[in-house]
Amino acid sequence: MTDPRHDDKMTGPERPDAPLHRRGIKSYVLRAGRMTQAQTRGLEEVWPRLGLSLADGRQDLDALFGRQAPRVLEVGFGMGASLVEQAERHPDTDFIGIEVHAPGVGKLLDEADKRGLTNLRVYREDALAVLEQCLPEASLDTLQLFFPDPWPKKKHHKRRIVQPAFVELVRTRLKLGGTLHMATDWQAYAEWMAEVMDAAPGIANTAGTETAPYVPRPEFRPLTKFEARGEKLGHGVWDLIFKRVD
């Protein structure tokens, strides 16, 4: 029998009791693509040092990085330019990136190695699986979700990564006071994100009354080339930052 929560006619976010692993439903589609020499080098030569997998099990992050420090996780870092820039700008913070597409992972690893970064680790895995199986509860200061696939068609809304079950999983991995920072250039997805977050327990919006439910783009979020081009064309971008309060 088909689970009614996965019915294509559903237009709103999933129910809070939806399973964390929506079996057979992914928030991404793996795409084939050519690998450059630098990307291949990253996967072959740098991965053994900076790469992580589900098989490594639950992490002791202090042992992994060899220190105690603020921890930031970015889900879906694309080609990795923003994440590398953050890791280089903030050497006193440890960063973990999750991305399923090989060219992006290879590019980030190559850049991280060229810049001599030691405060960055990478998963090429499904983000839900990493959060559930590899990251301890209350271990993250920030989780970043920048420009996830908006899946604009109604029949694909169930593929959106921002669902009640995802938010609850993220909440458990954040420290008290830790933040979930999301950004999107699709207004309809921004509204969806706000709806899901407003209904989530133990999470509070940090936006001021003048801009709520959104916040102005924080200076600490690097401006991507994609976003800069969009701004020149008059495209909007919406940032949402929510804090764990329970």
Disulfide bonds with the S-S distance in Angstrom:
none
